[in-house]
């Protein structure tokens, strides 16, 4: 497996380690206590719940939706009542932050929320791109900067995207929208105190299933996924992210 020339030591390199050579369930994750270049994508435990008391996440159900509030009490979002959230209190590295992994009723991962992250990237190579959907999220604005939900792709039939990461993803971003015909590799992070956060996932046909599209190319499956009820639930969930309280 080769490393794309367009990626330098940064959070996106961690995405390559997570992604291997095929689509994965979650976007790249940096450790809140290290620089992006040396970050590990897997949270490590520093103490057991019996040694350090951690606030419990809160969930309130109303009809077909329920509201989840992170254990640190900073953020909340709505999700289908049949979906589940794992918030492993006590498992994050020293430095804290919120962590929530959302799975659907079948146990397949839909998105991951993570805060207090160190991020950084340098763009040396660009690729054809397509923004499938975009929506501003004013509830998450910081210092005049308004993040947006985005579902986007990299590459096309003539020019593949980055070799080491999946070529479609949905999540929240703060970086400026690309201009022209080419864009840097996907970098789905948004500004959130004290540093940055993520809430989204790479598109993975094994998790993000679209019946009847199994024989289609990856990017076409990603486009058609937008027509599914599951994607609409994911979009509604991610765009509902807001300060708790």
N, C-alpha and C positions, 0 to 999 in steps of 0.2 A: 504494500500500500504506500503510495507516495504522498508527500505533503504538498499542497497547492502552493505555488510561488506567491500567491496573493495574500498569504496569511503569515504574520510575523508573531513573535511571542506576545500573546494577548489572550483575552478571554476566549476569542474564537478558536484558538488552538485547543483549549479545553473542550470545545464543542467537537473538534476532530477526534479527541480521545474518547468522548462519549459516543460519537456517532459510528466509529469504526468505518466500515466501507458501505454502509447502507442506512436507510432512514431509521430514526429512533423516536422515542416517545416524548422526550423533553428537550428544551433548548439548552445551550451550554451554560454551565453553572460554575462560578468562581467562588473560592472560599472567602468568607467575610474577613478573615484574619491574615490573608496573605496578599501579595501582589498578584495581578492577573496572570503573569507569566508562570508563576509557580503554583497556581491554584490547583486544588484537587476537586473533581466534580462530585465526589461522594462525601456527604456530611459525616464527620467522625465524632464519636461520643467522647466527652471529656469527663462526664460524671453521670452516675446513674440517677434516675428520678428519686431513689430513696436517699441519696446523699444531698441533692440540691432541690429544694422545692421550686416548682415552676408553675406559673399561672395556667389554668386550664382554658383551652379554647372554648368558645360558646357557640351553640347552634340553636337557632329558633326556626321552627317549621310553621309555615302558613300555606295551606292549600297544596298546590303542586310544586311550590318552591320552599327552600329553607335558606336562612341567612347564616353564614359562617363568619365568626369574628376570630382573628388570630390570637394566639395565646398572649402576645404582648399588648393586646387591646388597641392596636394602631389602625388596622385595616379590616374591612368587612366586604363580603361579596355574596351574591345570591346564586344558588345552583338548584338543579332539579332535586326534589325531595328523595328520589330513588338513588341519587349518586352519593358517594362517600368521600370524606376528607380525612386524610391522615396528617396529624400535626404532632410529630415526634418530639415532644418537650423533653429537654435534657440531652438530645442527640446532636445538636448543632455544636460546631467548634466554639471555643471561647470567643466572646464578642457578641454572641446572641443574634437577634434578628428573628424574623418570622419564617416559617417553612410550612407549606401545606401542599400535599399531593392529592389531586382530585382524580377519582376513578368513577367510571360509570357503573350501572347495575350489574354488568358482566365482569367487573373488576379490571377493565382495561383503562390505562392511564389516559386522561384527557388533557391535563395541564398541571403545571407546577408553579406555585408562588414562592418567591424567596426574596428577602430583604437584607439590608446591610451587606452589600456586595461590593468588592473592589473590581472595577472594570477598566478596560482600556483597549484600544485597537489602532492599527495603522493599515490603511488600505493601499496595497501595492498593485492589485489586479482587480479589474471590474468585469462584470458579466451582463449579458442581456437579462432583463428582469421584467416582471409583471406584477402590478399591485392589483390583487383580486378584490380587495375590500379595504376601506380605511374609514375611521371615525374618530374624531377628537374626543378627549375625555377631560373636560374642564374640572371635574371634581379632584383630579390628581395634579392640577397645575402647581408648579413650584417656581417662585421668582420670575413670574411672567412667562414661563415655558409650559406649554400645554402638551402633554403626551397624547398619543393616539393609538388606538387599536389598529393593527394591520395584519392582513393575510396576504403573503407575497411569495413569489418564486424567483429562482435564479436559473439561468440557462434556458435553452430551447432545443429543438431538434437538430439545429445546425451547430450550436455552441453549448457544450455542457457547462453546468455550474461548477463550483469548487469541488475538487475531487474527494475531499475528506469529510464533507458534511452533507446532510440532506438538502434538497433544493427547494423545499417549500416549508413554510412555518407560519404560525399565527401567534400573536402576542402583543405586548405594549412597548412602544418605542418613544424615545425622546429625540433621537438623531433627526436632522433635517431630511425631508423627503428627497429622494434622488431626482436628478434632472438629466435630460438627455436620454440616450438609448442604453446606457450602461450604468450599473450600480455596484457598490462594494458588497462583499459577503454580508449576509443577514446578521444583524447585531441587535437582538431584541432585549434591550434593557431600557429602563426609564429612571429619571432622577427621582429619588425618594430619600428623605433623611434617614440615617446620616450620610449615605453615599448613593447607592442605586439599588434597584429592585428588578425582578423579572416576574412575569405571569404569562405563561403560554406553553407552546410545545412545537417540536418539529412535526410535520405531517408524516404519518407512518401508516401505510395501507393495512398493516396487520392490526393496528389499534383503531385507526380512523377508517372504519369500513364503509364502503359504498357498494351495495349489492349490484351485481351486473357489470362491474367495471374491471374485474380481475385481469382481463386480457389486455387492457389498455395501458399505454405508457404511464409512467409514474406521474408526470406533470398533468396529464389529462385526468387521471384519477383525482389528483389534488383539486383541480378546477371543479369537477363534478361533485366533490364532497360538499361544496357550498350549498348544494340543493337538498342535503339531508337534514332531517330534524336534529340529529346529533350535533352537526356543526352549528345550527341555529342556537341550540342550547349552550354550546361552548362560547359562541360570540356573546350571547346575552350574559353569561356568567362573567366573562373577562371584562366586558364593558360596564358591568355593575360594580367593579372594584372602586372603593371609596374610603375615605377616612372613617373610622368607627366612631359611633357616638351620635 
